[in-house]
Amino acid sequence: MDLNPLIDELGTYPFARLTDARARLEASGVQLIDFGVGEPREQTPAFIREALIDAVSGEPISAYPLAAGLAELREAIAEWAHGRFGVRLDPDLEILPTLGTKEAIFHLAQVLIGKGSLRDVVAVTTPGYPVPLRGARFAGAQVVEIPLDPQQDWMPDLDRIAPDLWRRLAILWVNLPNNPTGAVAPPGWFADLAARCRREGVLLASDEAYSEIWLEGEPPDSVLGVDDPTHVLAFHSLSKRSAMPGYRSGFVAGDPMLIAAMKQVRPSLGVTPQAFVQRASIAAWRDEGHVGEMRDRYRAKRDILVPALRAAGLEPVGGPGGFFLWCRVDENAETLAARLLDHGLVVAPGTFFGPSGAGHVRVALVPSLEDCEHAARLLRAFAG
């Protein structure tokens, strides 16, 4: 049987390889502290879990969720976006609940690009989250990678987009706060880029999964804050904000025409969160107290780890966004990651995020405070 050749060409998802390596070591009895995969391991707040239980108990007859999601959830998201970014979104026309953000990010190119499309190019930033690239390739698009510039606080070098490329560009993906570098958009950056994309007829797609996690400075901006939502989509998730990765709950918001197109496609995919997950999500979006507590814990973990990382030769050089430490290293990053693994520590080589990640590793601040303290001791022992 023939398979899509892209399956072999793109290879195994990088973090699946990391998970497999970790599982093999743990099966042999090795105790590991995992800073590799960016999966929050904080407890989901009790009030969210209780909302889920109440929803399951209150709906004894199960039904398929509607593709557009619950109206109450869309309204809660609109309220949150207004409070956080000062934007008024129409819950019916400009918001679509999603099963997390990964599936929506992966499928977006299929909504805009088809056989014979004049605009058949998707631009992604690198190093970066691999899903936009993979989704674009499976949609048949050509992918152009835009490097993040360490001399410009890891912001994308948009001058790399030549005039003739703008004419073929369907989607420009940005991810801010950035995974893996922690870069945060400066004031006015989204407005300027959105205006350029609108003039060029390009969709600006902004992955903002880490918008609610920052370690220093002011709250990050969102593309939702621009004056005109046309040619703009923002992707948000509860996985990081509210320690809900297993709930798979997020939303996409922005251009009403694109939201309508996604609604038209999504019944074929069956990817709306279950109704009880949507009920729990309503509770999460309507509370900010637990999010501030999450940020405080991530800052405490950073303060524990940074001196030990430096002692071990891992120099944090990234920005303040997200819950990652993007560390420059002097040796081959994959070799260093393998040596750290032998000492019970899992980190992600920068090349997992593309070739431009060479010379770096990503440290996700997801283990418990106690595990971070233990890891700091292991790092100092590793340093000798």
N, C-alpha and C positions, 0 to 999 in steps of 0.2 A: 504494500500500500504506500502511495506517495504522500508525503507530508509537505506542508508549506516550507520551502527552503529557508524562510526567515527564522524558523525555530532553531535550526542548526547555526545559522549565521549570527543570530543575536546571542545564542548560548544560554546557559543557566543564569537566572536572575542572581546578581552578585550576593545578595544577602541570604539566598537559599544555600549557597556554598558555605557561608559563614555559619549558618544554623546547623548544617550537616557536620561540619568540623567540630563544633561545640558539642553536638550530641554524641559523636564518637568518643570524645575525651571524657565526657560525663559518664558514659556507659562503662568506661574502664576505671571509674572511681575518682577521676580528677575533679577537684572542686574549682569551679570557675566563677569569676566575677565578670559579668558581661556588660561592657561599654560599647559593644559593636552595633547592635541593632537598636534603632531609636524607638523602642516600644516602652512607653511609660510603665513603671512598675509600682507606682503609688496606688494606694487604695482608691477605688472609685468612691466618691463621697456617699455617705450613707443615705442622704435624702434622695439621691439619684437612683440608687438601688431600690429604695422603698417605692419610688414612683414606678419603677419597672414592675415590681411585685404587685402593686395595686392595680396596674393596668392589666396584667395577666389574669389576676383574680376577678377583675370586673368585666372581662370579655371571655366568657366560657366557650363561646362559639368563635372559632378562628375564621378569619376572612383574608383574602388576598389584599395587600395594601394597594391603594390607588397610586397610579404613576406620579401624580402631582403631590402626593403626600397629604397629611392632615392639614386642614385650614388652620387649626390652632397652632401647629408647629410653624407654619409659614409666618403667622402673625407674631409668634414669639421671636423668630429670627429677625423680622422687620423691626421689632422693638429693640432688640439687642443692637442691631446695626445702627439704629438712630442714636442710641445712647453712647455707643463706642466711637462711631465715625461721623456723627452728625448728618447722616444721609437718610432720606425718607424713601424706602423701597416699597413698591406696590406688591403686597403678598401674593396676589393672584397672577401678576404679569412678570415680575422681576425676580422671583425666588423659586428654586426647585430643590427640595430635599433629596439627598443622595445617600447611597450606601457607602458611607465614608467619602473620601475624595478620589481614591486611586482609580476606581472603575470609571468615574466620570472623566477624569483626566485622560485615561487610556482611550476612551471612546470619542473624545471631542473631535479629533481629526476626521473621523468618519462622517460627522455631521456637515463638515465644510468641504471635504475633498472627495471627488468621485472620478470615475473614468472620464478623461478628456478635460478635466478642470484646468482652466488657464492659470489659476493660482494653485500650485501643487507643492509648495515648499513650506516647511514648518521650521522655525528657528527656536532653538533651545539654548540655555546657558550651560557652560561647563567650567569647572566640575559641577555636577548637579544630580538631582533625583532622576533615575533612569526612566521612569514611566512615561513622561511626555514623548521622549525619543522613541521608545518601543511602540507606543500607541500610534505615532505618526507613521512609522515604518509599516505596521500592519495595515494602515489605511492606504498604503501605496504612495505615500508622500516622500519627497526628497527632504532630508534633514540637514540643516546648516547649524553648526555649533558656534556659539558666540562665547569667547573666553571671558571669565571674570578676571578683573585686573587687580592684583594685590596692591598696586601703587595707588589705586583709587578706591580703597576700602572694600575691595572685592565686588565692586559694582560691574555690570556688564559693559563691555566696550562696544557700544552700539554703532560707532563709526565703522565697524567691520561690515555693516549692512550696506552694500553698494546700491546706488540708485536703481540699477537694473534688477537687483534682487528684491527690492521693495515691490516691484511690479509683479513679481511671481509669488510673493509671500502671502500665505493664507492666515497663519497664526504665528504670533510672537509670544513665546512663553517666558515669563519671569517668575522667580520664586523668592519672595521677600517677606519676612526675614528668610535668609537663605539657608538651605540645607545643601552642603555641609559647612559653609564658611561663616555663618552667623551675620552676614551683611544685612544692613538695614537701609532702606531708601531714605535719602535726604529729603527735607521739605521741598515740595513742588515737583519732585522727580516724576511721580505718577501722572500729575496733570500734564506736564510737558510731553511725556511719552504717549499718553492717551490721545492728546491732540494730534501728534504726528501720525499715529496709527489710523486715526479717523480720516485724516487728509489722504493717507495712502490706501485706504480701503482694507486695512489689515485688522484682524481681531487681536487685541491685547488680552492674553489669558494669564491671570495672576494666581499662582498657587500660594495661598496665605495660611497654610496649615499651622504656622508658628507665630501668627500675629499676636497671640496673647501670652507668649513666653518671651520675655526680654530680661537680661541680666543687669543692664545699666541704662541710664538715660530715659528719654521720653517714650511713651507708647508708640509703636511703629504705625506708620500710615498704611492706608489701604487704597487700592485702585477704586474702591467703592466711593471714596471721597471726592472723586472728580465731578465736575458740574454736569457732564453729559454722559449717560450710561451706554450710548450706542458704541458698538465695536469694543465693548469691554465685558469681560467676565471675571469674577473672583470666586475662588474655591476655598471653602472654609470647613473645618472639621472639629469635632469634639474629642478626637483621640488624644491630642496633646493638651488642649485647653483644660479638659475636665477628667483626664486619666480614664478615658473610655475607649481604648483601642478595640476591644472585643465587641463593642456595640455596633461598630461600623455605621456611624451617623455623621453626616455633614450636609453641606448645601452648596449650590452654585447660584450666583446672583449677578444681575447686570442686564445686558441688552435684551429687551422684551422679545424681539424677533428671534434671537438665538435661544432664549428660554423656551419659546413656543416650539421651535424646531426640536429641541431636546425632549420636550414633553411628548411630541408626536412619535419619536423613535423609541422612547424608553419602555412602553408597554411590551415591545418585542423582546426586551432584555430582562424584564422582571427584576429590577434592581432597586426598588424602593425599600427602605428599612421597614421591618415589621411594625405593626401599629403600636405594640407595647414598647418597642425601642423608641418610637417617635414620642410617646408619652414621657418616657424618661428624659428624652432630649429637650422637651419643653421645659422641664424642671431645671435642666442644666443651663440652658440659654438664659433663663430668668434669674440666675444667681451669679454674682461676681465675687462674693466673699471667698469661696473655695479656690477661685483662680488666683487671687492674690496670695493665698497660702501656698499654692503650688509654686509660684514664682519664688517665694521666700525659701522654699526647700531647695530649689535648683540653685539659687545663689549660695546657700550654705554648702552644697556639694561642690560647687566651683571653688569656693574658698578653701575647702579641705584639699582638693586635688591639685590645684595649680602649682603650689610650691613643690609638691612631690613629682609632678610631671616634668617641671623644669630640671629638677635634680637628676631625672632619668634621661634627659636629653630631648624631651618633647616640649617645644616652645609654642604656647598658644599665640596665634597670630590672627585669629578671626575676629569678627565683629560681635556685638552684644546681643544679637537676636537668636531665638531658639534656645534649646537646651544642649547645645553641642560645644565642645572645645575643638577647634580646628588647629592642629599642631604641626609645625614645621619640624622635620627630622633630618638628620644628616646622612643617614644610611637609607638603603632601599626600604621603602615603607612596608612592603609585604614581608621582607626578611625580618624587620623589626617586629611586625605583628606576630610572626611565627615565634620569635624569641619570647615575646611577652606572653604568648599562649602557654609556653612551657613554664612560665611563672604564675599561671593561673589567672591571667588577665586577657580579656578579649577586647580588641579595638578594631576599627574598620580601616583598612588601607585606603588612602586617598584615591587610588586607581579604581576602586569600586564605583567612583562617581565620574569616571572618564580618565583618559590618559593625562589630562592637565592636572589631575590630583596627585601626580607623582611627587614624592618628597614630602608628603603630608599623611597624617592619620587623623581620623575623626574619633573623638571620645564623647559618647552620649552619656549625659548625666542622669541615667535612669536607674541605676542600682540604689538601694536604700542608703541612708546616711551612714549606718553602721558598716555596710559593705564598702562605702567610699573611704571611710577611715581605715579599714583593713587594706583596701587597695593602695592607699597612700603609703602604708608600711611596706607593702610588697614592692612598690615602685622604688622606694628608697633602698630596699635590699637589692633590687635589680640594678640600681645605679652603683652598688658596691660602696 
